[in-house]
Amino acid sequence: MRQSTKRRAALTMIMGATPVLVACGSSGNELPSFDSLDDTYQAVDRIVDCSDEAPEPPTKFLESGGPTGDSVMCTNTVEVLWFESEDTRNDVYELLASAAGSGGSVYFVEGKNWLVADVSEVQVGSTPEKNVDMENLAEQLNGKYTVEQ
């Protein structure tokens, strides 16, 4: 099990693209939540079998300078994120979604206070070590599957 750490660094974004949203919701109105990043990671790992050698997560800077939550990589292109507030979750979602565009899509599984983001199509210079079925992950975790294009 990887230890959760807070990191700060720049996230490269593709500018000028208008995101398109495609979403499939969970069966209920209330999205599930987890008590910590470790709990979120363990739930994802049981389904996806995360890599023991995944890199450190990229650092994110919000324009507001606010918090960016805690995160850990599941694979070299799939990040598990956990937040103390829904506002922070929404801000980080928007930041990650802004990378979508002509270079590819960003795939999300969303919960109330967590996200799993697959940036394999937009991460420069990286080949996914494994394909993660994000739609199945959303179904298994009762989360919301979203694609930003």
C-alpha positions as CSV (number, residue, x, y, z in Angstrom):
1,M,0.0,0.0,0.0
2,R,1.4,3.4,-1.0
3,Q,1.4,6.2,1.6
4,S,-0.6,9.3,0.8
5,T,1.5,12.5,0.3
6,K,0.6,16.0,-0.6
7,R,2.6,17.2,-3.6
8,R,2.8,20.6,-5.4
9,A,4.0,21.1,-9.0
10,A,2.6,22.3,-12.3
11,L,0.0,20.5,-14.4
12,T,0.5,21.0,-18.1
13,M,-2.8,21.9,-19.6
14,I,-3.9,22.1,-23.2
15,M,-5.3,25.6,-23.7
16,G,-8.0,26.8,-26.1
17,A,-10.0,23.6,-26.3
18,T,-13.7,23.6,-25.3
19,P,-14.4,20.6,-23.1
20,V,-17.3,18.4,-24.0
21,L,-19.0,16.4,-21.2
22,V,-20.2,12.8,-21.4
23,A,-21.5,11.3,-18.2
24,C,-23.2,8.2,-16.8
25,G,-24.5,8.6,-13.3
26,S,-24.7,6.3,-10.4
27,S,-28.1,4.7,-9.7
28,G,-28.9,7.0,-6.8
29,N,-28.7,10.8,-6.3
30,E,-26.0,10.6,-3.6
31,L,-22.5,9.8,-4.7
32,P,-20.4,7.6,-2.4
33,S,-17.7,9.0,-0.1
34,F,-14.6,7.6,1.6
35,D,-13.0,8.6,4.9
36,S,-9.5,9.0,3.6
37,L,-7.2,8.8,0.6
38,D,-6.0,5.4,1.9
39,D,-9.6,4.1,1.9
40,T,-10.2,5.4,-1.6
41,Y,-7.0,3.9,-2.9
42,Q,-7.8,0.5,-1.3
43,A,-11.2,0.4,-2.9
44,V,-9.8,1.3,-6.4
45,D,-6.9,-1.2,-5.9
46,R,-9.2,-4.1,-5.2
47,I,-10.9,-3.5,-8.6
48,V,-8.0,-2.2,-10.8
49,D,-5.0,-3.9,-9.2
50,C,-2.9,-0.8,-9.0
51,S,0.8,-0.8,-9.7
52,D,3.3,-1.0,-6.8
53,E,5.7,1.0,-8.9
54,A,3.4,3.9,-10.0
55,P,5.1,7.3,-10.0
56,E,4.4,10.2,-7.7
57,P,1.3,12.2,-8.6
58,P,1.7,15.4,-10.6
59,T,1.5,18.6,-8.6
60,K,-1.5,20.8,-9.3
61,F,-1.8,24.5,-8.8
62,L,-5.2,26.1,-8.7
63,E,-5.6,29.7,-9.9
64,S,-7.1,30.5,-6.6
65,G,-4.0,29.1,-4.8
66,G,-6.4,26.9,-2.7
67,P,-5.8,23.3,-1.6
68,T,-5.7,20.5,-4.1
69,G,-6.5,17.5,-1.9
70,D,-4.4,14.4,-1.5
71,S,-3.5,12.0,-4.3
72,V,-1.6,8.9,-5.2
73,M,-1.1,7.3,-8.6
74,C,-2.7,3.9,-9.3
75,T,-0.8,3.4,-12.6
76,N,1.4,5.8,-14.5
77,T,-1.6,7.5,-16.0
78,V,-4.4,6.9,-13.5
79,E,-4.6,9.1,-10.3
80,V,-6.7,8.6,-7.2
81,L,-7.6,11.8,-5.5
82,W,-9.4,12.5,-2.1
83,F,-10.7,15.8,-0.8
84,E,-11.8,17.3,2.5
85,S,-14.3,19.6,0.7
86,E,-16.6,19.3,-2.3
87,D,-15.5,22.7,-3.5
88,T,-11.9,21.6,-3.7
89,R,-13.0,18.4,-5.5
90,N,-14.9,20.5,-8.0
91,D,-11.9,22.9,-8.5
92,V,-9.4,20.0,-9.1
93,Y,-11.9,18.3,-11.4
94,E,-12.1,21.5,-13.6
95,L,-8.3,21.7,-13.6
96,L,-7.8,18.1,-14.8
97,A,-10.7,18.4,-17.2
98,S,-9.1,21.4,-18.9
99,A,-6.4,19.1,-20.2
100,A,-8.9,17.4,-22.5
101,G,-9.2,18.6,-26.1
102,S,-7.8,17.8,-29.5
103,G,-5.1,15.6,-27.9
104,G,-7.6,13.3,-26.3
105,S,-10.1,12.9,-23.5
106,V,-9.8,12.7,-19.7
107,Y,-11.8,10.0,-18.0
108,F,-13.2,10.3,-14.5
109,V,-14.9,8.2,-11.9
110,E,-16.5,10.6,-9.4
111,G,-17.6,10.2,-5.8
112,K,-18.7,12.9,-3.3
113,N,-15.2,13.6,-2.0
114,W,-13.0,11.7,-4.4
115,L,-12.0,11.3,-8.0
116,V,-10.1,8.8,-10.1
117,A,-8.7,10.4,-13.3
118,D,-7.3,8.7,-16.3
119,V,-5.1,11.1,-18.3
120,S,-3.6,8.4,-20.6
121,E,-4.8,10.2,-23.8
122,V,-3.5,13.7,-22.8
123,Q,-0.4,13.0,-20.7
124,V,2.6,13.9,-22.8
125,G,5.4,11.3,-23.4
126,S,3.7,8.5,-21.4
127,T,2.3,5.2,-22.5
128,P,-0.2,3.6,-20.1
129,E,1.3,0.6,-18.4
130,K,-2.2,-0.9,-18.4
131,N,-5.7,0.0,-19.6
132,V,-8.1,0.7,-16.8
133,D,-11.8,0.2,-17.5
134,M,-13.1,3.4,-15.9
135,E,-16.7,2.6,-16.7
136,N,-16.5,-0.7,-14.9
137,L,-14.7,1.0,-12.0
138,A,-17.5,3.6,-11.7
139,E,-20.1,0.8,-11.7
140,Q,-18.2,-1.2,-9.0
141,L,-17.7,1.9,-6.8
142,N,-21.2,3.2,-7.5
143,G,-19.6,6.4,-8.7
144,K,-20.3,8.6,-11.7
145,Y,-18.4,7.9,-15.0
146,T,-17.5,11.1,-16.9
147,V,-15.6,11.8,-20.0
148,E,-14.2,15.3,-20.8
149,Q,-13.4,15.8,-24.5
